Amino acid sequence: MPWDAKSFKKHWKDASPAQLKKAAAIATAILKGGGEEGTAIATGIARAKAHGKKPHEHLYAEKK
């Protein structure tokens, strides 16, 4: 099933619209490449979370 940001919302409820759009695009690309749906969803979310971060940014972030 190809996703868009609106349909991907059920898989990642607290994401921003930009994150949903990115995750949906990644997951859809994985499916088109022959990947499994569960893997596509998980990878889309993980990659969208990391998208836009500078390399090693997590090393310098303040802990809450």
ZADO-1210 file (C-alpha; in nm, 4 decimals, padded with zeros to 6 digits):
<atoms>
<atom x="00.0000" y="00.0000" z="00.0000" code="MET" pos="1"/>
<atom x="00.1570" y="00.3315" z="-00.0958" code="PRO" pos="2"/>
<atom x="00.1218" y="00.5910" z="00.1774" code="TRP" pos="3"/>
<atom x="00.0853" y="00.9656" z="00.1988" code="ASP" pos="4"/>
<atom x="00.1291" y="01.1791" z="00.5115" code="ALA" pos="5"/>
<atom x="-00.2384" y="01.1534" z="00.6066" code="LYS" pos="6"/>
<atom x="-00.2576" y="00.7754" z="00.5787" code="SER" pos="7"/>
<atom x="00.0769" y="00.7292" z="00.7574" code="PHE" pos="8"/>
<atom x="-00.0494" y="00.9185" z="01.0660" code="LYS" pos="9"/>
<atom x="-00.1977" y="00.5963" z="01.2109" code="LYS" pos="10"/>
<atom x="00.1527" y="00.4499" z="01.2284" code="HIS" pos="11"/>
<atom x="00.3180" y="00.7518" z="01.3997" code="TRP" pos="12"/>
<atom x="00.0687" y="00.9648" z="01.5901" code="LYS" pos="13"/>
<atom x="00.2986" y="01.2310" z="01.7413" code="ASP" pos="14"/>
<atom x="00.4907" y="01.3176" z="01.4232" code="ALA" pos="15"/>
<atom x="00.4918" y="01.6576" z="01.2580" code="SER" pos="16"/>
<atom x="00.3406" y="01.6932" z="00.9099" code="PRO" pos="17"/>
<atom x="00.6898" y="01.7146" z="00.7581" code="ALA" pos="18"/>
<atom x="00.8008" y="01.3981" z="00.9399" code="GLN" pos="19"/>
<atom x="00.4889" y="01.2144" z="00.8228" code="LEU" pos="20"/>
<atom x="00.5492" y="01.3181" z="00.4636" code="LYS" pos="21"/>
<atom x="00.9114" y="01.2015" z="00.4775" code="LYS" pos="22"/>
<atom x="00.8282" y="00.8721" z="00.6529" code="ALA" pos="23"/>
<atom x="00.5495" y="00.7957" z="00.4047" code="ALA" pos="24"/>
<atom x="00.7779" y="00.8624" z="00.1083" code="ALA" pos="25"/>
<atom x="01.0514" y="00.6380" z="00.2483" code="ILE" pos="26"/>
<atom x="00.8109" y="00.3570" z="00.3366" code="ALA" pos="27"/>
<atom x="00.6464" y="00.3719" z="-00.0058" code="THR" pos="28"/>
<atom x="00.9855" y="00.3563" z="-00.1777" code="ALA" pos="29"/>
<atom x="01.0781" y="00.0486" z="00.0257" code="ILE" pos="30"/>
<atom x="00.7529" y="-00.1220" z="-00.0752" code="LEU" pos="31"/>
<atom x="00.8089" y="-00.0400" z="-00.4415" code="LYS" pos="32"/>
<atom x="01.1522" y="-00.1995" z="-00.4082" code="GLY" pos="33"/>
<atom x="00.9968" y="-00.5227" z="-00.2858" code="GLY" pos="34"/>
<atom x="01.0336" y="-00.4723" z="00.0904" code="GLY" pos="35"/>
<atom x="00.7865" y="-00.5945" z="00.3488" code="GLU" pos="36"/>
<atom x="00.5219" y="-00.3619" z="00.4923" code="GLU" pos="37"/>
<atom x="00.6355" y="-00.3847" z="00.8560" code="GLY" pos="38"/>
<atom x="00.9956" y="-00.3182" z="00.7619" code="THR" pos="39"/>
<atom x="00.8894" y="-00.0270" z="00.5425" code="ALA" pos="40"/>
<atom x="00.6925" y="00.1353" z="00.8243" code="ILE" pos="41"/>
<atom x="00.9672" y="00.0922" z="01.0835" code="ALA" pos="42"/>
<atom x="01.2389" y="00.2141" z="00.8491" code="THR" pos="43"/>
<atom x="01.0323" y="00.5097" z="00.7331" code="GLY" pos="44"/>
<atom x="00.9792" y="00.6256" z="01.0902" code="ILE" pos="45"/>
<atom x="01.3427" y="00.5742" z="01.1915" code="ALA" pos="46"/>
<atom x="01.4792" y="00.7564" z="00.8877" code="ARG" pos="47"/>
<atom x="01.2314" y="01.0428" z="00.9181" code="ALA" pos="48"/>
<atom x="01.3295" y="01.0913" z="01.2831" code="LYS" pos="49"/>
<atom x="01.6952" y="01.1140" z="01.1818" code="ALA" pos="50"/>
<atom x="01.6316" y="01.3312" z="00.8747" code="HIS" pos="51"/>
<atom x="01.7463" y="01.6871" z="00.9194" code="GLY" pos="52"/>
<atom x="01.9708" y="01.6180" z="01.2155" code="LYS" pos="53"/>
<atom x="02.3360" y="01.7028" z="01.1873" code="LYS" pos="54"/>
<atom x="02.5783" y="01.4120" z="01.2194" code="PRO" pos="55"/>
<atom x="02.6537" y="01.3368" z="01.5848" code="HIS" pos="56"/>
<atom x="02.3994" y="01.5958" z="01.7023" code="GLU" pos="57"/>
<atom x="02.2730" y="01.3469" z="01.9590" code="HIS" pos="58"/>
<atom x="02.6138" y="01.3530" z="02.1299" code="LEU" pos="59"/>
<atom x="02.5788" y="01.7204" z="02.2179" code="TYR" pos="60"/>
<atom x="02.2100" y="01.7428" z="02.3011" code="ALA" pos="61"/>
<atom x="02.1175" y="01.8401" z="02.6538" code="GLU" pos="62"/>
<atom x="01.9560" y="01.5646" z="02.8530" code="LYS" pos="63"/>
<atom x="01.6130" y="01.6348" z="02.9969" code="LYS" pos="64"/>
</atoms>
